[in-house]
């Protein structure tokens, strides 16, 4: 059976996104350099502008790819939100750059709304609201607040400041995951 080979344009776009992931996760959208990431992708600045319209468009496309990919890999499960938070925690451990990219977005581009991500977030909040109306989830928090709290708990270990390194290293990986699951269960009153 022949292997699928993506068209050259798709392969180039993918290489640029991969190089951008490394560049922007390390340095953010302001510190990241298009010339450097283009060279890492065996590309050039003109191709970055061709595919993404510029550095901001590239960063937004990267966020959609990485955050969207995370949501696709760990679909929201309102029937068992604690287990879902544990799976989300696992995915964030496997993809440490995702939390870094989201942090850079908050720090440097807080006013830059990415419509595709807003739609995903709104759909997730609506799903939480449906589960609350069905009695699956408690109504102790508004749907958007409950979803935000669960997201923060799932990512807590990835977003602690450098001063907390000792806290993280003092808790073994399996226990960190269990802390997330237990915290979400307690948040839900279980």
N, C-alpha and C positions, 0 to 999 in steps of 0.2 A: 504494500500500500504506500503510495506517495505521501510524503509529509507536506503539510500546507506551508507555503512560504508567503508571508505577508507582502503586499506590494511595497516597493522601496520607500514610498512616501510614508506608509504606516510604520515601517521599521525605523525610519529616521525620526519620526515623531515620537515613537516609543523610547528611542535612545536619548533624545533631548529631555523627555520627561524624567527618565531615570537619572540622568546627570543633574537635572534641576532638583530632584528630590534630595540628592546628596548635598548639593551646593546650598539650597535654601534651608534645609534642616540644620545645617551647621552655622550658617551666617545670616539667615533671614532674607526677606525680599530686598531690603535696603542694602545689606552687606554683600549679598550674592552678586556675582558678576556674570553677565550674559556671555562675554568673551570666554571666560574660564569654563563655564558649563558647556558652551558650544564646542570648545576644544575637547573636553572630556567625552563628548558624544560623537567625536569625529565629524563635526558639523561646523557651521559658521554662524555668525551673528545674523546674517541675512536670512538664513533658513529659520532661525528662531522667530524673527519678525514675520516671516511668511506664514508659518504655521500657527503662531500665537498672537501676533500683533504687537508684541513687545514683552517686556519683563513682567508687567502686571498681568497681562493675559496668560502668560506662561504660569505664573504663580497660581492664578485662579484655576486654570486647567489642572494643575497639579493637585490642588486642594480637592477638586471634584473627583479626580481619579483616586486619590488616597483615602479621603473621608468616605466617598461613595463606595469604594472597594471595601472599606472596613464595614460599612453598613450592609453591603451585599454578603460579606463573609459571615457576619453575625446578625442575621435578621432579628428584629425586635420580637420578643416572646412575652407578651403581657400575661400569659397564663402562668409563667414562672419567671418573674422579673429577677429574683435573686440569682437563679442559675444563668439567666441571660447576662447579668452584670458580670458573673464569673467568666463567661465565655468572652465577653467584651474585654475584660481585664487580660485574658490570655492573648487575645488578638493584639492588644496594645503592647504587651511584652514582646510578641513576635515582630511587631512593627514599631520600634521605638521612635522612628522619624515622624509618625503621625501626630503624636502629642507635641513634638517640637514644632511641626508645621502649624498646628492649630494655635500654639502659643505665639508664634511669630505673627500669625494673622491678627490675633487679639492685640499684640503690642504695636505693630507697625501699620496695620491696614484695617483697623476696627470699623472704619466708615465704609469700607469696600464690601458691599453685600454681594454674595455670589448666589444668583437666583436658584440654580440647581440645588444648592445646599439648603437654602431656605425652604424649598419645596419638600425636600427629604425630612427636614426637621419638623415642618408643619404636619406632614403625614404621620410621623411618629407620635407627635403630641395628640393628634386626632385619634390614633390607635389607643393611646393611654386613656383618653377621655371615654372612648367606647367601652374599654375594660372597666373603668370606674362606674359608668352607667349600668353596666351589666352586673356589677357587684363583685367582679373579679379582683379589682384593686380598690383600696380604701380611698375615700374622698377627703382625707385629712389635709391634702395639698391640692392646689389647682393642677390640672394635667401638665401644663408647661413647667411648673415648679417641680413636680414629682419627677418628670423626665430629666430635668436638669440636675436634680440631686442624685439620681441614679447614675447619670453620666459622670458626674464628678466623683462619686464613690468608686466607679469602675476604673477611673483613671488616676485615683489619688496617689498611688505609688509612683506613677510616671511624672507627676507634676509637682512633687515636693521640691522645695528649694534646696540648694546645695548644702545648707546648714543641717539638713535632715538626713544626710547620707548615712550617718550612724544609725538612725532610726530604721531606715530601709534595710541596711545590712544586718541589723540585729534580728530581723524577722525573715525566716527562710521563705523561699519563693512559694512553696505550697501553702504556707500559712498566710502569706500576703493575699493570695487568691481567696482563701477561706474567710479572711477578715472582710473582704469586699462582699462576698455572698452573705455573711452573717449581718453586716451593717445594713444591707438592702433589706434583708428579712426583718430586721428590727424596725427599720423605717416604715415598713408595711404593717407592723404590728403582729408579726408572725413569730 
